[in-house]
Amino acid sequence: MENSTKYVLITPVRDEERFIEKTIQSVISQTILPLAYIIVDDGSSDKTGEIIDSYAAKYPWITALHRQDRGFRNSAGGEVQAFYFGFEQVKHLQWDYIVKLDGDLSFDADYFERCMQYFANDPKLGLASGVIYNLENGELHLEKTPHFHVRGAAKMYSKKLWDELGGMYAINGWDTLDEVKANMLGYTTQNFPDLKIVQYRTTGMEVGIWQNAIKNGTGSYIAGYHPLYLASKIIKRSLRRPFFIESAGLCYGYFKAFFTHKERVNDAKLVHYLRKQQMNRLFLRPTIWK
């Protein structure tokens, strides 16, 4: 891997004083440092802002930005909006890869070097990450996801794919829509089991199981999920502890979005492709879920 390969990182954070230093320490320990690391404090009420300012003062390639507190955690695209606030700082730079990175993670010192090696080995690879291990009660538990799914916590995009996608959708479900569209455009997306990312707060726990399920239900509506696929998802989740909580939240989120006429993704070709893949999965036909 040539050290001339350049990548940039953007981390939107809100009230992450417990974990943000773990993420920053992982970044500054990388065998290949980023061209720029932008950390966006999205209106934190704790010491997150002070922490990121202290690192920005120490490392010239780290920039700390601060957004005004809106008074609530915006699950309907707030994270993506904060990301784009940081993107303004790097859009003019010459980079090969851009990474959206959460502020409650840690990873090995050669993580990004190895990620870029995967991209170099596969010209069709457009979006990738490692796999997430949640730290629960002192033990690491693998978060199982489909092979093509790249978790929103650590998405690494090639510049070519980023330009073709036109960036992220600032809506619920953005981290599914981008990888589905990437596959539709002929790229591959993948998480690599040998690249381990430790996540210190289980996905969705910043808002709780019920609210996270509502968010996912709303996102399913906005993204244009096929009703049969969503129904199968609801049935499956009803059998997972705590029983019926997630499935009820999915239903509530989906139908609330339906009856309040929430705006859906405006890309008929993408929605058609997504629904076709979902039906292929239900009927055991070839699909990106593999």
C-alpha positions, 0 to 999 in steps of 0.5 A: 500500500502506497502512503500516497493513498489519502483518506479523510474521516468525519465523526459527528458526535453528540454527548460522547464524553465517555467514549470519544477519546477511544475513537480519537486515540485509535485514529492518531495511532493509525499506521497511515494517518488521515489527510484530515480528521473532522470531528463535529460536536452536534450540540453536546451538553457534556464535555465532548466539545472540550475533549475534541478541542484539546485534540484539535489544538495538539494535532494540526490535521484534526479539526473540531467543529461545533453546532448549536444545540437543537435541544433534542437528538434528531434521528431523522437525518441529524447525524447526516446533517452533522456529517455534511457540516464537517464535509465542507472542510474536506470537499476541496481536498484531494482524497481517495476515500471518505469515512463516516466514523462514529465516536464510540468505537476503537480499532487496531492501528492498521485498520485503515491501511488494511481497509485501503488494501481491500479496496486496492485489491478489488476495483469494484469495491465501493463501500466497506468496513470491518465488523462490529463487536459490541462491548456488553458487560465486559464481553465482546459480542459480534453484531451479525449483519449480511455480508453486503451490509456496511454499518453506519458506524464506520462507512468507508466510501471510494471517491468514485462511488461517492461521486456517483451516489451524490453523497448520503440521503439525510433521512432515516434509512440512509445507511441501507439506501447508500449500499443498495444503490451502490450495488445497483450501480455495479459496485460491491459493498462488504464488511470484512470479518478480519477487521474488528471494530469495538463499539462501546454502546450497542446500536440504538441504545442511545435512544432505547429499544422502543425508540430505535425500533420506531426509527427503523420502522419509519426508515423502512417506510421512507426507504420504500421497503416492500410490505411483504418483506417488512411483514416478515421482518416484523414477525421475526423480530417478535420472536426476539427478546424482549418479545414483541417490543421491537416488532410493535415499534417497527409497526408503529414507526412504519404506519405513523410515517404512512398516515402522516404522509412522510416524504419517501425517497425520491428515486423510483429506480432505487426503490424498485431495485430494493424491493426486487432484492427483498423479494428475492431474499424472501423467495430464496432467489439470488440476492445481494444478501447472499 
